[in-house]
């Protein structure tokens, strides 16, 4: 009943979070906190790049228009671009009203006679061009074409090719779109649902005339790749888990010959998982999916608890009595392992704190279920048919070869010393299951669309919006020189769309007075077929612009341009920050050196990949530090429980030796260690404690000794089967966990047997009071 109620509570109240940034700390410095903000909500992570591929460019153009229209009307996107005019009528009117404040083409002496004459001649040519219907109505109020110049300035220099007004690849076989979602890129559930809706909406659009080649929808971008990665991991885990479950189920059935006992084996683990979820949800308000995955991995040791009970049952014994006999040894292992994991609670990283709480609560819950529930529901009369005497004799014989352990450790240390392979994986990209095809596709789409890379950006800070914008304008001049030299492909920044008040006021001051402008315009119109009073709206607009208030963020609030500005100019910790995404940085170190003098103006270059790697390294180092404290806690608990330092050494030495040997073996296989290896070693420590304590447990008879050894072999074999299958995965993370745990379990079992006290000598681990 309790288990059922807990399962209901978890199903209805527990919130499993999928946003990866929720695992990270808030950051120790403003730059780190800003980086985390960009990772969580930055525009780069929300971009989806789309391509419609086919043979008929006209059909692709029509499909692009239909899909873009649906996406804009869906309300799920901040921005959707496919080359068509994305501005609404309201937005066009606002830009047109403020064109003299925003136009970058106004010279120090705008609207001179020659300048106006050249502009009027260009308008005459425009009237004979395909753009005539759109431009004709604007000429009386904007003869210099400032409105169109603004739109052209906002287009990147590497804008895609066009066909029928929409973006295309250069070979016209791919119509291109780019969209920015409202949903954060790390919100996997929402992103997956949105991408599904896009594909469903594209279904009817993809229909082509009979005989025409079908149109294919291809998507990429950070969120798309993340969803594909998660799906690939889930598929791999499902396939491998099914295979592992079949192997373990078959093995346990062969070992015990009882289906009911097989089911009861799962009870402590299920209880531990549910209790861990409830505890973490209560303490943090949510549990992260990664915490759940790693937590279940760490709880793999609790599968050993019921196996120990079942392996010690005989015809004559009853489960409650047997449980009392083995409980002191099991209890010591549980407490030591749990306290070892408790060090993670002290971490400043929410992910590690959640993991520590989940593991601790899960271990104690599984132990309690095994101790006080399982013995009373084991089928009456069940007993182990195999006494394990032969296995026990083999294991006891191993103690004569215990010198193998120090020899193996010495060889392992030697391999570390002489190896020139880096010990740690410094690039988290190498842990990603992203295929080369996905990476290439993403880069091709970015190059064709002129979209900034996710990796590189500059942040320009200021005490006010104005200060940040002025510094951005100075920076833009420097970046333009890099673009001209080919050291930078392009960039985007807020002042491209919203100049500083200083710049706007300078443009206002440069506008001529009404009499001068009228005189210049009259002279410029000579010889041209324009009516005398046609440009009165132009004269009025310039006069109004000289006295209007400068444009600010509020001017475009509630528009697509306003949303874009909100992503490029943000308030962060009571300071204004202009975010400048970069594209095509050829030499990052040179670029960093170039921007070093700008540090005095609070301008900082961020390589998000490098910063992410640095933060993951901090995460790893924090885990290692806490692991050290955890090992110390385990040693103290064992010393308090066993009371003899030599006994503590005999229990812990196999674990430490196994970790060194396994680490050396993995390193020799070309593995570079990551956080996933460390998490796996935590599980290995828990398994090793269980093995070493039971190997050194005092057994009353040789038969009881055989049942103990038999139970340990079953425990280790189940672990090896589960994680051995996981080691076959093509996903680097899963393979690291599987390979580390498999080798760790096997090595701990062997070393614990080799270093166990010889049964001929007085046993080291005596029975104590059962409760």
PALONU-783902 format. One line per 10 residues: their letters; for each residue x negated, y, z of C-alpha. Coordinates in Angstrom, 3 decimals. Example, Ala and Ser with C-alpha at 12.3 -4.5 7.8 and 13.67 -1.06 7.14 Angstrom:
<rs>
AS) -12.300/-4.500/7.800 | -13.670/-1.060/7.140;
</rs>
This chain:
<rs>
XXXXXXXXXX) 0.000/0.000/0.000 | -2.804/2.405/0.935 | -4.654/1.609/-2.290 | -1.478/2.159/-4.307 | -0.741/5.503/-2.631 | -4.326/6.638/-3.206 | -4.133/5.643/-6.857 | -0.881/7.623/-7.197 | -2.451/10.661/-5.525 | -5.484/10.519/-7.817;
XXXXXXXXXX) -3.314/10.137/-10.902 | -1.035/13.047/-10.017 | -3.225/15.497/-8.102 | -6.891/14.947/-8.968 | -8.287/17.314/-11.580 | -11.112/15.865/-13.668 | -13.133/18.750/-15.119 | -14.903/18.342/-18.470 | -16.576/21.746/-18.785 | -20.289/20.984/-18.519;
XXXXXXXXXX) -21.217/24.404/-17.172 | -19.249/23.670/-13.977 | -22.089/21.286/-13.034 | -24.590/24.136/-12.923 | -25.314/26.567/-10.067 | -24.432/30.236/-10.278 | -28.039/31.222/-10.969 | -30.663/32.871/-8.803 | -31.308/35.910/-11.016 | -29.075/38.221/-13.077;
XXXXXXXXXX) -30.608/36.781/-16.252 | -29.801/33.221/-15.190 | -26.265/34.218/-14.283 | -25.846/35.954/-17.623 | -27.180/32.860/-19.386 | -24.624/30.714/-17.582 | -21.895/33.157/-18.546 | -22.932/32.846/-22.192 | -23.011/29.067/-21.928 | -19.552/29.026/-20.364;
XXXXXXXXXX) -17.710/31.670/-22.330 | -20.101/33.043/-24.980 | -18.859/33.528/-28.516 | -21.554/31.236/-29.949 | -20.109/28.216/-28.163 | -16.579/29.002/-29.365 | -17.416/29.078/-33.078 | -15.999/26.446/-35.421 | -17.457/26.333/-38.931 | -15.198/24.745/-41.533;
XXXXXXXXXX) -15.627/23.687/-45.139 | -13.096/22.432/-47.657 | -14.959/20.235/-50.123 | -13.772/19.252/-53.565 | -14.324/19.601/-57.315 | -11.730/22.250/-58.264 | -12.711/25.708/-56.964 | -9.247/27.152/-57.614 | -7.580/24.456/-55.524 | -10.157/24.946/-52.783;
XXXXXXXXXX) -9.508/28.704/-52.725 | -5.762/28.135/-52.355 | -6.296/25.592/-49.599 | -8.656/27.998/-47.796 | -6.006/30.727/-47.851 | -3.318/28.393/-46.523 | -5.488/26.979/-43.747 | -6.736/30.428/-42.685 | -3.147/31.707/-42.570 | -2.071/28.819/-40.343;
XXXXXXXXXX) -5.038/29.315/-38.034 | -4.379/33.054/-37.659 | -0.702/32.432/-36.929 | -1.415/29.646/-34.424 | -2.517/32.053/-31.688 | -5.433/29.760/-30.755 | -8.206/31.829/-32.324 | -9.780/35.179/-31.535 | -10.964/35.481/-35.115 | -10.561/33.567/-38.383;
XXXXXXXXXX) -12.615/34.545/-41.418 | -12.584/33.101/-44.930 | -13.547/36.163/-46.988 | -10.058/37.599/-47.250 | -9.279/40.936/-45.662 | -8.875/39.930/-42.021 | -7.733/43.334/-40.753 | -4.096/43.941/-39.943 | -2.312/47.097/-41.093 | -2.662/48.555/-37.600;
XXXXXXXXXX) -6.381/47.832/-37.528 | -6.896/49.383/-40.941 | -5.074/52.507/-39.809 | -7.242/52.836/-36.692 | -10.424/52.427/-38.716 | -9.224/54.886/-41.319 | -8.379/57.494/-38.667 | -11.847/57.159/-37.139 | -13.864/56.648/-40.321 | -16.035/59.755/-39.881;
XXXXXXXXXX) -17.045/58.632/-36.395 | -17.836/55.061/-37.452 | -19.310/55.374/-40.955 | -23.073/54.693/-40.964 | -23.535/56.436/-44.324 | -22.940/60.025/-43.173 | -26.171/61.915/-43.783 | -27.436/64.891/-41.759 | -25.813/67.164/-44.393 | -22.776/65.217/-45.568;
XXXXXXXXXX) -20.312/66.418/-48.155 | -22.627/68.709/-50.046 | -21.574/69.706/-53.553 | -23.778/67.079/-55.208 | -22.779/64.395/-52.725 | -19.087/65.056/-53.285 | -19.480/65.188/-57.081 | -21.208/61.787/-57.125 | -18.534/60.349/-54.828 | -15.704/61.606/-57.041;
XXXXXXXXXX) -17.314/60.061/-60.122 | -17.526/56.733/-58.267 | -13.830/56.970/-57.389 | -13.002/57.416/-61.081 | -14.857/54.182/-61.821 | -13.045/52.456/-58.951 | -9.702/53.390/-60.533 | -10.598/51.275/-63.544 | -11.809/48.314/-61.429 | -9.827/45.380/-59.984;
XXXXXXXXXX) -9.936/47.197/-56.628 | -7.838/50.076/-58.016 | -4.534/49.101/-56.319 | -6.168/49.110/-52.876 | -8.356/52.196/-53.333 | -6.025/54.504/-55.247 | -3.913/55.427/-52.242 | -6.973/56.207/-50.075 | -8.756/58.552/-52.508 | -6.934/61.784/-51.555;
XXXXXXXXXX) -7.904/61.396/-47.885 | -11.224/59.610/-48.369 | -12.862/60.638/-51.652 | -16.316/59.759/-50.322 | -15.194/56.168/-49.628 | -16.253/56.113/-45.967 | -13.632/53.499/-45.094 | -14.960/51.011/-47.651 | -18.522/51.802/-46.611 | -17.658/50.803/-43.042;
XXXXXXXXXX) -16.271/47.448/-44.195 | -19.324/46.844/-46.394 | -21.684/47.664/-43.505 | -19.950/45.075/-41.369 | -20.621/42.369/-43.920 | -23.940/40.575/-43.476 | -26.579/40.918/-46.136 | -26.329/37.179/-46.736 | -22.551/37.050/-47.121 | -21.348/33.880/-48.878;
XXXXXXXXXX) -20.454/33.771/-52.545 | -16.817/34.526/-53.353 | -14.232/32.989/-55.623 | -10.684/34.318/-55.796 | -11.457/36.485/-52.790 | -12.546/33.726/-50.383 | -15.944/32.490/-49.274 | -17.667/29.668/-51.142 | -20.964/27.860/-51.254 | -23.196/28.874/-54.136;
XXXXXXXXXX) -22.165/25.827/-56.200 | -18.422/26.558/-55.667 | -17.826/23.032/-54.364 | -17.203/24.085/-50.789 | -14.786/26.763/-49.525 | -16.061/28.183/-46.231 | -14.297/29.410/-43.102 | -15.446/30.465/-39.643 | -13.268/30.715/-36.536 | -13.765/31.747/-32.929;
XXXXXXXXXX) -11.483/30.065/-30.433 | -9.926/31.584/-27.338 | -10.877/28.408/-25.485 | -14.419/28.167/-24.077 | -16.732/25.884/-26.019 | -17.384/23.694/-22.952 | -13.673/23.006/-22.410 | -13.759/19.646/-24.116 | -10.124/18.710/-23.614 | -8.783/21.931/-25.126;
XXXXXXXXXX) -11.340/21.933/-27.936 | -10.536/18.350/-28.853 | -6.807/19.118/-28.930 | -7.379/22.220/-31.060 | -9.554/20.368/-33.563 | -6.881/17.691/-33.805 | -4.277/20.368/-34.571 | -6.485/21.796/-37.329 | -6.763/18.388/-38.978 | -3.031/17.814/-38.695;
XXXXXXXXXX) -2.294/21.231/-40.226 | -4.730/20.524/-43.042 | -2.940/17.279/-43.960 | -0.150/18.848/-46.058 | -2.571/21.438/-47.461 | -4.947/18.740/-48.739 | -2.417/17.486/-51.293 | -3.755/17.866/-54.844 | -2.172/17.469/-58.280 | -2.252/14.028/-59.835;
XXXXXXXXXX) -5.694/13.229/-61.155 | -7.463/15.967/-59.170 | -10.231/15.086/-56.741 | -9.029/15.114/-53.089 | -9.990/17.945/-50.772 | -11.955/17.004/-47.657 | -12.063/19.000/-44.425 | -15.454/19.098/-42.696 | -16.047/20.902/-39.392 | -19.095/21.653/-37.314;
XXXXXXXXXX) -20.162/24.004/-34.520 | -21.111/23.509/-30.849 | -17.655/22.456/-29.673 | -17.082/20.169/-32.670 | -20.413/18.448/-32.126 | -19.729/18.174/-28.384 | -16.350/16.529/-29.008 | -17.909/14.120/-31.520 | -20.677/13.310/-29.026 | -18.186/12.601/-26.275;
XXXXXXXXXX) -16.136/10.406/-28.577 | -19.252/8.516/-29.678 | -20.239/7.938/-26.043 | -16.725/6.847/-25.109 | -16.561/4.430/-28.037 | -19.964/2.990/-27.196 | -19.118/2.683/-23.503 | -15.779/1.020/-24.291 | -17.364/-1.510/-26.633 | -20.278/-2.311/-24.345;
XXXXXXXXXX) -18.087/-2.342/-21.221 | -15.754/-4.845/-22.838 | -18.687/-7.095/-23.674 | -20.234/-6.680/-20.212 | -16.908/-7.373/-18.507 | -16.546/-10.578/-20.487 | -20.063/-11.695/-19.515 | -19.691/-10.849/-15.811 | -16.218/-12.354/-15.576 | -17.424/-15.586/-17.137;
XXXXXXXXXX) -20.492/-15.667/-14.892 | -18.546/-15.043/-11.674 | -15.924/-17.617/-12.613 | -18.638/-20.187/-13.277 | -20.295/-19.199/-9.976 | -17.177/-19.419/-7.784 | -14.526/-21.199/-9.865 | -11.656/-19.012/-8.608 | -9.676/-16.402/-10.505 | -8.261/-14.865/-7.311;
XXXXXXXXXX) -11.728/-14.414/-5.846 | -12.797/-12.893/-9.128 | -10.048/-10.274/-8.780 | -10.867/-9.643/-5.118 | -14.440/-8.814/-6.118 | -13.114/-5.641/-7.731 | -11.215/-4.439/-4.641 | -14.123/-2.723/-2.798 | -15.306/-0.993/-5.972 | -11.813/0.225/-6.891;
XXXXXXXXXX) -11.278/1.484/-3.333 | -14.661/3.224/-3.358 | -13.954/5.029/-6.633 | -10.522/6.237/-5.516 | -11.823/7.392/-2.128 | -14.726/9.221/-3.793 | -12.385/11.048/-6.157 | -10.093/12.109/-3.302 | -13.007/13.332/-1.151 | -14.641/15.351/-3.938;
XXXXXXXXXX) -11.308/16.791/-5.090 | -10.468/17.844/-1.542 | -13.874/19.443/-0.955 | -14.445/21.107/-4.357 | -10.950/21.375/-5.798 | -11.951/19.263/-8.801 | -14.225/16.402/-9.785 | -16.366/16.638/-12.867 | -16.279/13.868/-15.443 | -20.069/13.544/-15.277;
XXXXXXXXXX) -19.881/13.197/-11.493 | -17.325/10.447/-11.923 | -19.456/8.616/-14.497 | -22.705/8.828/-12.507 | -20.874/8.174/-9.236 | -19.427/4.930/-10.533 | -22.932/4.002/-11.679 | -24.362/4.630/-8.200 | -21.531/2.601/-6.651 | -22.641/-0.430/-8.630;
XXXXXXXXXX) -24.294/-1.654/-5.436 | -20.900/-2.171/-3.725 | -20.201/-5.107/-6.038 | -22.768/-6.962/-3.952 | -20.719/-6.694/-0.750 | -17.899/-9.154/-1.600 | -20.379/-11.454/-3.322 | -22.337/-11.799/-0.074 | -19.131/-12.745/1.728 | -18.000/-15.274/-0.878;
XXXXXXXXXX) -21.463/-16.836/-1.150 | -21.598/-17.564/2.598 | -18.199/-19.275/2.847 | -18.212/-23.048/3.539 | -15.564/-25.699/4.064 | -15.814/-25.328/7.814 | -16.142/-21.537/8.093 | -13.487/-18.870/7.976 | -13.959/-15.576/6.160 | -13.590/-13.292/9.246;
XXXXXXXXXX) -16.211/-15.299/11.131 | -18.651/-15.286/8.216 | -18.132/-11.557/7.743 | -19.076/-10.931/11.389 | -22.294/-12.898/10.916 | -23.507/-11.018/7.818 | -22.076/-7.640/8.823 | -25.104/-6.339/10.803 | -27.361/-6.753/7.773 | -24.779/-5.319/5.373;
XXXXXXXXXX) -23.998/-2.435/7.723 | -27.641/-1.422/7.993 | -27.975/-1.412/4.192 | -24.808/0.633/3.761 | -25.788/3.258/6.332 | -29.337/3.565/4.983 | -28.192/3.865/1.366 | -25.430/6.336/2.208 | -27.755/8.570/4.191 | -30.236/8.410/1.330;
XXXXXXXXXX) -27.546/9.677/-1.025 | -26.449/12.291/1.519 | -29.545/14.349/0.734 | -27.819/15.294/-2.531 | -25.207/17.181/-0.502 | -27.848/19.781/0.359 | -28.376/20.659/-3.294 | -27.528/24.072/-4.657 | -26.318/22.350/-7.818 | -22.587/21.582/-7.639;
XXXXXXXXXX) -23.052/18.470/-9.771 | -25.543/16.930/-7.336 | -23.472/17.904/-4.298 | -20.399/16.252/-5.806 | -22.432/13.159/-6.644 | -23.784/12.867/-3.112 | -20.335/13.186/-1.533 | -18.785/10.750/-4.015 | -21.473/8.124/-3.399 | -21.414/8.456/0.394;
XXXXXXXXXX) -17.641/8.214/0.738 | -17.518/5.414/-1.816 | -20.166/3.344/-0.038 | -18.509/3.619/3.359 | -15.084/2.887/1.901 | -16.288/-0.218/0.050 | -18.062/-1.433/3.185 | -14.957/-0.944/5.313 | -12.744/-2.745/2.805 | -15.208/-5.610/2.641;
XXXXXXXXXX) -15.526/-5.784/6.424 | -11.935/-5.399/7.610 | -9.661/-6.126/4.622 | -11.277/-8.649/2.312 | -11.817/-11.439/4.893 | -8.091/-11.562/5.602 | -6.972/-11.912/1.974 | -9.533/-14.430/0.737 | -7.692/-17.612/-0.324 | -7.610/-20.121/2.530;
XXXXXXXXXX) -9.964/-22.997/1.913 | -12.110/-21.150/-0.612 | -15.808/-21.941/-0.356 | -18.878/-21.797/-2.521 | -19.511/-25.087/-4.272 | -23.173/-24.335/-4.858 | -25.320/-24.134/-1.739 | -28.374/-22.761/-3.533 | -30.906/-24.945/-1.732 | -33.000/-25.506/-4.837;
XXXXXXXXXX) -33.023/-21.768/-5.620 | -33.975/-21.021/-2.010 | -36.936/-23.393/-2.215 | -38.104/-21.707/-5.407 | -37.795/-18.294/-3.806 | -39.608/-19.365/-0.654 | -42.412/-20.719/-2.828 | -42.818/-17.271/-4.354 | -44.134/-15.900/-1.073 | -47.408/-17.679/-1.807;
XXXXXXXXXX) -47.890/-15.396/-4.847 | -47.223/-12.129/-3.050 | -50.536/-10.687/-4.257 | -48.779/-10.284/-7.609 | -47.027/-7.197/-6.197 | -50.109/-5.070/-5.379 | -51.729/-6.213/-8.612 | -48.693/-5.123/-10.622 | -48.600/-1.775/-8.796 | -52.314/-1.219/-9.466;
XXXXXXXXXX) -51.839/-1.941/-13.178 | -48.808/0.374/-13.257 | -50.722/3.244/-11.663 | -53.588/2.637/-14.078 | -51.256/2.827/-17.049 | -49.989/6.197/-15.811 | -53.516/7.520/-15.387 | -54.726/6.447/-18.815 | -51.587/7.281/-20.754 | -51.481/10.510/-22.742;
XXXXXXXXXX) -47.705/10.313/-23.253 | -45.858/13.144/-21.448 | -44.184/11.890/-18.288 | -41.041/14.051/-18.451 | -38.652/14.767/-21.263 | -38.747/18.546/-21.569 | -36.348/18.901/-24.493 | -32.743/18.024/-23.669 | -32.005/17.858/-27.400 | -33.864/14.528/-27.464;
XXXXXXXXXX) -31.302/13.117/-25.028 | -28.438/14.061/-27.300 | -26.736/11.493/-29.531 | -26.340/14.108/-32.274 | -27.267/12.486/-35.564 | -29.682/14.143/-38.037 | -26.738/14.426/-40.426 | -24.750/16.473/-37.888 | -27.691/18.780/-37.239 | -28.340/19.275/-40.951;
XXXXXXXXXX) -24.665/19.930/-41.705 | -24.448/22.533/-38.946 | -27.556/24.331/-40.199 | -26.368/24.289/-43.830 | -23.007/25.790/-42.871 | -24.684/28.488/-40.774 | -27.021/29.421/-43.614 | -24.178/29.596/-46.137 | -21.930/31.650/-43.838 | -24.675/33.837/-42.409;
XXXXXXXXXX) -23.580/32.908/-38.888 | -26.069/33.578/-36.051 | -27.772/30.613/-34.436 | -26.487/29.483/-31.069 | -30.027/29.379/-29.744 | -31.403/32.937/-29.912 | -30.046/36.186/-28.535 | -31.106/39.482/-27.005 | -29.423/41.146/-24.046 | -29.574/44.920/-23.668;
XXXXXXXXXX) -28.588/46.196/-20.227 | -27.479/49.629/-19.164 | -25.906/51.339/-16.191 | -23.071/52.491/-18.457 | -21.472/51.541/-21.736 | -23.112/54.559/-23.345 | -26.615/53.727/-22.112 | -26.314/50.151/-23.346 | -25.115/51.344/-26.773 | -27.900/53.912/-27.121;
XXXXXXXXXX) -30.527/51.309/-26.303 | -28.905/48.948/-28.803 | -29.163/51.591/-31.541 | -32.882/51.966/-30.890 | -33.261/48.196/-30.922 | -31.387/47.910/-34.235 | -34.032/50.054/-35.948 | -36.751/47.695/-34.737 | -34.787/44.578/-35.752 | -34.165/46.010/-39.223;
XXXXXXXXXX) -37.928/46.123/-39.779 | -38.180/42.430/-38.849 | -35.379/41.601/-41.282 | -37.156/43.464/-44.071 | -40.391/41.577/-43.301 | -38.614/38.219/-43.366 | -39.314/37.488/-39.691 | -35.604/37.569/-38.862 | -32.737/36.531/-41.113 | -30.123/38.703/-39.426;
XXXXXXXXXX) -28.377/39.754/-36.258 | -25.115/41.097/-34.924 | -24.579/43.761/-32.269 | -21.890/46.003/-30.855 | -23.206/49.316/-32.264 | -22.626/48.028/-35.770 | -18.926/48.421/-34.992 | -18.980/50.970/-32.159 | -21.717/53.642/-32.257 | -22.718/55.408/-29.081;
XXXXXXXXXX) -20.990/58.675/-28.143 | -24.277/60.451/-28.829 | -24.344/59.158/-32.399 | -20.680/59.951/-32.946 | -21.111/63.473/-31.628 | -24.105/63.979/-33.918 | -21.961/62.919/-36.869 | -19.231/65.328/-35.756 | -21.717/68.166/-35.520 | -22.995/67.428/-39.057;
XXXXXXXXXX) -19.529/67.729/-40.594 | -19.121/71.067/-42.442 | -16.549/73.644/-41.409 | -13.304/73.971/-43.373 | -14.431/76.864/-45.617 | -17.778/75.262/-46.526 | -16.177/71.891/-47.241 | -13.441/73.495/-49.385 | -16.028/75.477/-51.368 | -18.208/72.397/-51.951;
XXXXXXXXXX) -15.194/70.285/-52.953 | -13.941/72.899/-55.454 | -17.369/73.035/-57.086 | -17.688/69.238/-57.138 | -14.306/68.825/-58.889 | -15.295/70.934/-61.908 | -15.149/68.866/-65.072 | -13.340/65.980/-63.357 | -9.662/65.066/-63.988 | -8.406/65.562/-60.421;
XXXXXXXXXX) -5.489/67.806/-59.511 | -6.427/70.984/-57.566 | -4.611/70.196/-54.292 | -5.094/66.411/-54.394 | -7.695/66.371/-51.602 | -5.907/68.449/-48.990 | -5.598/65.296/-46.763 | -9.378/65.005/-46.949 | -9.900/68.589/-45.777 | -7.443/68.075/-42.919;
XXXXXXXXXX) -9.051/64.779/-41.859 | -12.554/66.276/-41.681 | -11.269/69.236/-39.694 | -9.556/66.896/-37.235 | -12.643/64.668/-36.962 | -14.785/67.630/-35.828 | -12.773/67.978/-32.630 | -11.467/64.464/-31.903 | -12.597/62.403/-28.930 | -15.337/59.828/-29.663;
XXXXXXXXXX) -14.236/56.263/-30.267 | -14.662/53.780/-27.400 | -13.702/50.221/-26.526 | -10.152/51.242/-25.673 | -9.586/52.427/-29.236 | -9.621/48.847/-30.511 | -8.131/47.143/-27.474 | -5.665/44.431/-28.513 | -7.106/43.992/-32.010 | -9.388/41.360/-33.573;
XXXXXXXXXX) -12.174/43.944/-33.629 | -11.557/44.617/-29.949 | -11.946/40.933/-29.178 | -15.201/40.834/-31.111 | -16.497/43.864/-29.234 | -15.511/42.223/-25.947 | -17.837/39.324/-26.786 | -20.724/41.616/-27.786 | -20.423/44.237/-25.047 | -19.544/42.986/-21.576;
XXXXXXXXXX) -19.562/44.173/-17.988 | -21.747/41.851/-15.905 | -22.461/42.415/-12.227 | -21.539/46.129/-12.422 | -23.816/46.687/-15.409 | -23.029/46.882/-19.097 | -24.711/44.243/-21.251 | -24.881/44.250/-25.036 | -25.319/40.719/-26.370 | -27.186/40.495/-29.691;
XXXXXXXXXX) -26.942/37.057/-31.411 | -29.857/36.387/-33.756 | -30.163/34.321/-36.910 | -33.276/32.804/-38.443 | -36.021/33.642/-35.927 | -39.117/32.331/-37.691 | -41.645/32.560/-34.850 | -40.137/32.691/-31.376 | -43.367/33.379/-29.526 | -44.220/36.232/-31.881;
XXXXXXXXXX) -40.686/37.540/-31.528 | -40.951/37.394/-27.745 | -44.255/39.281/-27.860 | -42.691/41.866/-30.158 | -39.928/42.545/-27.649 | -42.141/42.567/-24.555 | -42.582/46.389/-24.590 | -38.796/46.707/-24.697 | -38.571/45.189/-21.234 | -38.902/48.691/-19.786;
XXXXXXXXXX) -35.582/49.483/-21.470 | -34.038/46.375/-19.907 | -33.995/44.526/-23.201 | -34.593/40.775/-22.867 | -34.969/38.008/-25.419 | -33.315/34.720/-24.467 | -34.072/31.413/-26.104 | -31.016/29.523/-24.881 | -32.579/26.157/-25.656 | -35.725/27.001/-23.715;
XXXXXXXXXX) -33.718/28.465/-20.841 | -31.441/25.431/-20.776 | -34.462/23.127/-20.710 | -35.910/25.162/-17.857 | -32.692/24.939/-15.862 | -32.467/21.190/-16.452 | -36.081/20.912/-15.244 | -35.074/22.785/-12.087 | -32.156/20.389/-11.751 | -34.542/17.450/-12.095;
XXXXXXXXXX) -37.065/18.855/-9.630 | -34.283/19.550/-7.146 | -33.113/15.945/-7.486 | -36.644/14.630/-6.952 | -37.068/16.785/-3.847 | -33.782/15.586/-2.411 | -34.638/12.016/-3.356 | -37.781/12.349/-1.247 | -35.738/13.496/1.741 | -33.301/10.674/1.074;
XXXXXXXXXX) -36.075/8.079/1.151 | -37.290/9.547/4.453 | -33.749/9.283/5.856 | -33.557/5.661/4.727 | -36.846/4.901/6.453 | -35.663/6.469/9.703 | -32.372/4.557/9.633 | -34.194/1.279/8.975 | -36.616/2.011/11.791 | -33.723/2.672/14.161;
XXXXXXXXXX) -31.944/-0.504/13.063 | -34.884/-2.903/12.771 | -37.026/-1.357/15.538 | -40.248/-2.843/14.145 | -42.344/-0.712/11.732 | -43.740/-3.828/10.045 | -40.196/-4.955/9.249 | -39.338/-1.547/7.805 | -42.430/-1.720/5.625 | -41.495/-5.228/4.440;
XXXXXXXXXX) -38.029/-3.948/3.422 | -39.149/-0.723/1.738 | -42.346/-1.903/0.097 | -40.590/-4.053/-2.565 | -38.396/-1.091/-3.515 | -41.248/1.385/-3.831 | -43.379/-1.131/-5.725 | -40.523/-1.975/-8.063 | -39.869/1.685/-8.894 | -43.554/2.251/-9.704;
XXXXXXXXXX) -43.759/-0.847/-11.914 | -40.454/-0.157/-13.682 | -41.422/3.468/-14.276 | -44.747/2.354/-15.760 | -43.013/-0.228/-17.944 | -40.537/2.335/-19.270 | -43.362/4.787/-19.874 | -45.300/2.134/-21.781 | -42.204/1.588/-23.951 | -42.308/5.268/-24.913;
XXXXXXXXXX) -39.651/6.529/-22.501 | -39.916/10.054/-21.160 | -38.172/10.429/-17.847 | -35.086/12.560/-17.418 | -32.403/13.216/-14.859 | -30.626/10.080/-16.039 | -33.600/7.911/-15.139 | -33.702/9.503/-11.682 | -30.003/8.791/-11.140 | -30.637/5.195/-12.151;
XXXXXXXXXX) -33.522/4.923/-9.688 | -31.100/6.022/-6.959 | -29.004/2.962/-7.781 | -32.134/0.799/-7.861 | -32.981/1.977/-4.331 | -29.523/0.932/-3.130 | -29.819/-2.465/-4.836 | -33.332/-2.991/-3.535 | -32.272/-2.248/0.033 | -29.511/-4.830/-0.243;
XXXXXXXXXX) -31.861/-7.481/-1.638 | -34.725/-6.841/0.798 | -32.517/-6.773/3.896 | -30.794/-10.040/3.032 | -34.048/-11.740/2.034 | -35.413/-10.898/5.474 | -32.211/-11.804/7.283 | -32.453/-14.539/9.897 | -30.648/-17.652/8.717 | -29.675/-20.327/11.196;
XXXXXXXXXX) -30.065/-23.316/8.857 | -31.655/-24.136/5.546 | -28.185/-24.403/4.027 | -27.326/-20.894/5.197 | -30.619/-19.708/3.772 | -29.646/-21.273/0.450 | -26.287/-19.495/0.428 | -27.993/-16.164/1.144 | -30.431/-16.606/-1.725 | -27.669/-17.845/-4.013;
XXXXXXXXXX) -25.612/-14.725/-3.242 | -28.576/-12.472/-3.998 | -29.179/-14.179/-7.335 | -25.503/-13.741/-8.232 | -25.621/-10.069/-7.188 | -28.693/-9.359/-9.269 | -27.441/-11.319/-12.261 | -24.161/-9.394/-12.400 | -26.090/-6.111/-12.280 | -28.486/-7.273/-14.991;
XXXXXXXXXX) -25.616/-8.400/-17.218 | -23.718/-5.106/-16.885 | -26.637/-2.742/-17.290 | -28.488/-5.016/-19.692 | -25.607/-4.630/-22.118 | -25.696/-0.873/-21.536 | -29.398/-0.902/-22.446 | -28.393/-2.016/-25.956 | -26.602/1.297/-26.548 | -27.794/3.659/-29.273;
XXXXXXXXXX) -26.888/6.631/-27.049 | -30.151/7.791/-25.371 | -28.472/8.570/-22.043 | -26.704/5.215/-21.793 | -29.807/3.343/-22.885 | -31.902/5.116/-20.232 | -29.445/4.197/-17.471 | -29.056/0.617/-18.659 | -32.746/-0.102/-19.199 | -33.838/1.487/-15.915;
XXXXXXXXXX) -31.237/-0.286/-13.786 | -31.718/-3.656/-15.482 | -35.486/-3.681/-15.011 | -35.090/-2.190/-11.525 | -32.645/-4.831/-10.331 | -34.735/-7.703/-11.654 | -38.001/-6.309/-10.295 | -36.510/-5.503/-6.882 | -35.154/-9.047/-6.605 | -38.503/-10.609/-7.511;
XXXXXXXXXX) -40.595/-8.302/-5.330 | -38.224/-8.640/-2.373 | -38.559/-12.426/-2.672 | -42.342/-12.229/-2.997 | -42.764/-9.979/0.031 | -40.093/-11.611/2.229 | -41.204/-13.141/5.493 | -42.064/-16.775/5.076 | -39.270/-18.953/6.524 | -41.875/-20.985/8.421;
XXXXXXXXXX) -42.773/-17.945/10.502 | -40.578/-16.229/13.073 | -38.020/-14.251/11.126 | -38.336/-10.477/11.098 | -34.697/-9.470/10.828 | -32.884/-11.025/13.739 | -29.144/-11.089/14.107 | -27.711/-8.328/16.179 | -24.306/-7.624/17.568 | -21.809/-8.003/14.756;
X) -19.842/-4.839/15.498;
</rs>
